[in-house]
Amino acid sequence: MVFPSNLYSEARQALEKSIIYYNGSPVGTVAACDSQMDALNYNHCFVRDFAVSAMAFLMNGEVEIVRNFLVETLKLQSGDKVMDCFKPGKGLMPASFIIKAFNGKETVKGDFGELAIAKVAPVDSGFWWLIILRAYVRASGDLSLARTVEFQRGIKLILDLCLISRFDMFPTLLVPDGSFMIDRRMGVHGYPLDIQALFYGSLKIAKELLEPEDNYISIIEERLGHLAYHVRKYYWLDYQKLNEIYRYRVEEFGETVINQFNIYPESIPEWLNLWLPDKGGYFIGNLGPGRMDFRFFSQGNLIAIIFDLASPEQSQQIMDLIEQKWDTLIGKMPLKICYPALEGRDWSLVTGYDAKNMPWSYHNGGNWPFLLWLLAAAAQKTNRNELAERAISIAASRLHKDKYPEYYDGLYGRLIGKEARWFQTWTIAGLLAAQDLLTYPKNLDLICFKDDSMVLPCT
């Protein structure tokens, strides 16, 4: 055990306390069980949050709550084509749901972003739902649920939403700002890495869960190849690539263009040359015409490893980077969501003076312990378990006495987040899932793919 068994048992009990029930059956977990702060929507069950809880439940042999969650959220999926701009598009999964009681009757009410701060639509919810579904199938052996007419239709609706005809001509997915766990204005609109990694994994999951003869399979396989090639080639950054960008020519035209996105070398930030080590690399946070977001986003890079969006060599280099930049990415509480933070004029312009996203806080360079489970999975997949063990030991030494907060603040994550909820469910579940991944290596099968030979980069 990386941390004492009594703390593990305590975390298990805290997770059980977060469970919500619908007509007497467990269907999800609330975002936080903090009675000291206003509930807002922290009493909802969020799809992305429950993905972490689902892993902790499934790794403990608890499948009923995950099955119930999948069934009830599928019923909430928007299934009608609408032209009304105020209604969710066909195929969209809710960001969250809550159980409402009226006249003794319970109902499940979903939120598609219309109630959220800034009314942000949940682009990632459908992807996390697919990840949960596949993990459930792997843990329970119940493929029959995914092959029902209702679930096959639900999978295809998500695919239709992502594979629909678009204005742009990239294999990546175009999304609005604040469309995933970073659900506030942070300059992650366009083609953020996190969404591309989730999109890639979801395509692989859909290919696995759809009927083998389904017409969607060939469409998925083509998109997978193009997406893998695009991200591996154009999002990748190491010192060799940085030197190439530094010497880019601009305003090129034609089929032999080297600087494909017309990136100006002057856009390379000063911090990057000091921070980027000689050994190691990572996928940048975003890419678009005339734009490279050089920030390191932990979740996107770790998911890229887990779902094989990163090549084996790139996966090792990402782990090399994390090891060499341990103080800035792990620090006193794993794991920094992005590095570096936006400061000064950049902060004011990009975030719109968002006081909650002050530099080195919340989404703007805060440390989020729920990411431990992704770090543990990536470490196990790359045979770098020692990194996960070190990180879990750091987290376990603090989370119990700090009451499992949502996030931590500061350059090294020493401070409990200024507005962080206590007993945040995915903080608890992330610690449990990380520990169970290291203790029982077979749990990695819930989220990883053993054979990636059918997904080759296009040339």
Secondary structure by P-SEA (a helix, b strand, c coil): ccccaaaaaaaaaaaaaaccccccccccccccccccccccccccccaaaaaaaaaaaaaacccaaaaaaaaaaaaacccccccccccccccccccbbbbbbcccbbbbbbbccccccccccccaaaaaaaaaaaaaaaacccccccccaaaaaaaaaaaaaccccccccccbbbbcccccccccccccccccaaaaaaaaaaaaaaaacccccccaaaaaaaaaaaaaaaaaccccccaaaaaaaaaccccccccccccccccccccccaaaaacccccccccccccccccccccccaaaaaaaaaaccccaaaaaaaaaaaaaaccccccccccccccccccaaaaaaaacccccccccccccbbbbccaaaaaaaaaaaaccaaaaaaaaaaaaacccccccccccccccccccccccccccaaaaaaaaaaaaaaacccccccccccccccccccc
